[in-house]
Amino acid sequence: MTTTTPGPVARTATRFEVREGLPDDWDARTGDAPASLSARWIGLAQARIPGGLRTFGLYEDDRLAVAFCGGVQDAPTGHPRFDPYAVLSGASATDDVPLATEGPHPWKDADPAEVFPCCLVMFPNYETAPAGHGARDRALAGRFVAGLDAWARDNGARSVAYLYLRPDYPEFAGALRETGYTTIPMVERCDMRVTWNDFDGYLATLSRNRRTIARRELRETRERGIVVAERRVTGDEPELVRLRCNLIAKYGGTPDPEREAFSLRYLRDHFGADDLLLIEARRDGDLLAFSLFIRDGASWSVLMNGTDYDDPDASFTYFTTMFYRPAQLAPAAGVRTIGYGIGTIDAKRSRGCRTSTLQAAVRAIDPMGVTT
């Protein structure tokens, strides 16, 4: 009988790299990452990343195994949704879209000088997850975490914070916990699964009371002569910009027409007309409300909406453009999921959305070489 003793198993060499911006072939390297991690989505909102967007990547030979985007933040900015100090100190818990309301708040009593500079790991569209062919590999997740912690320490960071981590990557969450990160429930995200074949089927998924309300809202919309229809995004869209600024002002923000116009131009130029669904409500030609969705494969994601708050009839149009018309169109369009993001959870859940909890994670970095 002949026996063979197996030789040593060859191990693929790994290395950790940080680069400014995204690799030119980012989309080809990121595997089946969520759509909002694609280059076109990142480019839409990368200004949210402090100090300029960087790619943090673990490579196996020349293959991108695990990667995130982020930046280095030197001090608190006070932004309630993107400033780790606001989130981790508890300040964001009272925002109009409250974050980390249940805590813990590990930076509640922290002097900013103790935790900044902060290496912030965050994709800029309210969901963060590992990209790359090894995104669900537990061992590679651990190597990425160790590599980023070491880079942060070597570059003078006092902390590493992850915001908006999706819950469906348990391998990476486990690597963070085992490395000593504190994890915090951050915010609920809403998604609607399209399980129906027609609008009556959608209504059947709602409670009896909600079905009655939906039918009444649709009836009152028709009785007011309001027409709901979809079209493509074209030109500069000044009407959309105006209604978008109305919404921002209503909720305490500072309207910036140039920024809103830029976003619409970016969408038209980088996503293309076929991947943009604009649903409008008009009366006698006047725009009362709109919702704009982006298509990625079999999914729609709502990106922005706006309402003419000066017209009392506009109050009947929000749910129609945001929920009812998309629910009616989705089956024939081959859409299986509609992403509704964060905020107004009760309204979204009552109209058919399911929620998942996005997480934050943080740990301190000792510049003397001890990570705690």
Secondary structure in CASP SS format (residue, H / E / C, confidence):
PFRMAT SS
TARGET T0000
AUTHOR 0000-0000-0000
METHOD secondary structure of the structure
MODEL  1
M C 1.00
T C 1.00
T C 1.00
T C 1.00
T C 1.00
P C 1.00
G C 1.00
P C 1.00
V C 1.00
A C 1.00
R C 1.00
T C 1.00
A C 1.00
T E 1.00
R E 1.00
F E 1.00
E E 1.00
V E 1.00
R E 1.00
E E 1.00
G C 1.00
L C 1.00
P C 1.00
D C 1.00
D C 1.00
W H 1.00
D H 1.00
A H 1.00
R H 1.00
T C 1.00
G C 1.00
D C 1.00
A C 1.00
P C 1.00
A H 1.00
S H 1.00
L H 1.00
S C 1.00
A H 1.00
R H 1.00
W H 1.00
I H 1.00
G H 1.00
L H 1.00
A H 1.00
Q H 1.00
A H 1.00
R H 1.00
I C 1.00
P C 1.00
G C 1.00
G C 1.00
L C 1.00
R E 1.00
T E 1.00
F E 1.00
G E 1.00
L E 1.00
Y E 1.00
E E 1.00
D C 1.00
D C 1.00
R E 1.00
L E 1.00
A E 1.00
V E 1.00
A E 1.00
F E 1.00
C E 1.00
G E 1.00
G E 1.00
V E 1.00
Q E 1.00
D C 1.00
A C 1.00
P C 1.00
T C 1.00
G C 1.00
H C 1.00
P C 1.00
R C 1.00
F C 1.00
D C 1.00
P H 1.00
Y H 1.00
A H 1.00
V H 1.00
L H 1.00
S H 1.00
G C 1.00
A H 1.00
S H 1.00
A H 1.00
T H 1.00
D C 1.00
D C 1.00
V C 1.00
P C 1.00
L C 1.00
A C 1.00
T C 1.00
E C 1.00
G C 1.00
P C 1.00
H C 1.00
P C 1.00
W C 1.00
K C 1.00
D C 1.00
A C 1.00
D C 1.00
P H 1.00
A H 1.00
E H 1.00
V H 1.00
F C 1.00
P C 1.00
C E 1.00
C E 1.00
L E 1.00
V E 1.00
M C 1.00
F C 1.00
P C 1.00
N C 1.00
Y C 1.00
E C 1.00
T E 1.00
A C 1.00
P C 1.00
A E 1.00
G C 1.00
H C 1.00
G C 1.00
A C 1.00
R C 1.00
D C 1.00
R H 1.00
A H 1.00
L H 1.00
A H 1.00
G H 1.00
R H 1.00
F H 1.00
V H 1.00
A H 1.00
G H 1.00
L H 1.00
D H 1.00
A H 1.00
W H 1.00
A H 1.00
R H 1.00
D H 1.00
N C 1.00
G C 1.00
A C 1.00
R C 1.00
S E 1.00
V E 1.00
A E 1.00
Y E 1.00
L E 1.00
Y E 1.00
L E 1.00
R C 1.00
P C 1.00
D C 1.00
Y C 1.00
P H 1.00
E H 1.00
F H 1.00
A H 1.00
G H 1.00
A H 1.00
L H 1.00
R H 1.00
E H 1.00
T C 1.00
G C 1.00
Y C 1.00
T E 1.00
T E 1.00
I E 1.00
P E 1.00
M E 1.00
V E 1.00
E E 1.00
R E 1.00
C E 1.00
D E 1.00
M E 1.00
R E 1.00
V C 1.00
T C 1.00
W C 1.00
N C 1.00
D C 1.00
F H 1.00
D H 1.00
G H 1.00
Y H 1.00
L H 1.00
A H 1.00
T C 1.00
L C 1.00
S C 1.00
R H 1.00
N H 1.00
R H 1.00
R H 1.00
T H 1.00
I H 1.00
A H 1.00
R H 1.00
R H 1.00
E H 1.00
L H 1.00
R H 1.00
E H 1.00
T H 1.00
R H 1.00
E H 1.00
R C 1.00
G C 1.00
I E 1.00
V E 1.00
V E 1.00
A E 1.00
E E 1.00
R E 1.00
R C 1.00
V C 1.00
T C 1.00
G C 1.00
D C 1.00
E C 1.00
P H 1.00
E H 1.00
L H 1.00
V H 1.00
R H 1.00
L H 1.00
R H 1.00
C H 1.00
N H 1.00
L H 1.00
I H 1.00
A H 1.00
K H 1.00
Y C 1.00
G C 1.00
G C 1.00
T C 1.00
P C 1.00
D C 1.00
P H 1.00
E H 1.00
R H 1.00
E H 1.00
A H 1.00
F H 1.00
S H 1.00
L H 1.00
R H 1.00
Y H 1.00
L H 1.00
R H 1.00
D H 1.00
H H 1.00
F C 1.00
G C 1.00
A H 1.00
D H 1.00
D H 1.00
L E 1.00
L E 1.00
L E 1.00
I E 1.00
E E 1.00
A E 1.00
R E 1.00
R E 1.00
D C 1.00
G C 1.00
D E 1.00
L E 1.00
L E 1.00
A E 1.00
F E 1.00
S E 1.00
L E 1.00
F E 1.00
I E 1.00
R E 1.00
D E 1.00
G C 1.00
A C 1.00
S E 1.00
W E 1.00
S E 1.00
V E 1.00
L E 1.00
M E 1.00
N E 1.00
G E 1.00
T E 1.00
D C 1.00
Y C 1.00
D C 1.00
D C 1.00
P H 1.00
D H 1.00
A H 1.00
S H 1.00
F H 1.00
T C 1.00
Y H 1.00
F H 1.00
T H 1.00
T H 1.00
M H 1.00
F H 1.00
Y H 1.00
R H 1.00
P H 1.00
A H 1.00
Q H 1.00
L H 1.00
A H 1.00
P H 1.00
A H 1.00
A H 1.00
G C 1.00
V C 1.00
R C 1.00
T E 1.00
I E 1.00
G E 1.00
Y E 1.00
G E 1.00
I C 1.00
G C 1.00
T C 1.00
I H 1.00
D H 1.00
A H 1.00
K H 1.00
R H 1.00
S H 1.00
R C 1.00
G C 1.00
C C 1.00
R E 1.00
T E 1.00
S E 1.00
T E 1.00
L E 1.00
Q E 1.00
A E 1.00
A E 1.00
V E 1.00
R E 1.00
A E 1.00
I E 1.00
D C 1.00
P C 1.00
M C 1.00
G C 1.00
V C 1.00
T E 1.00
T C 1.00
END
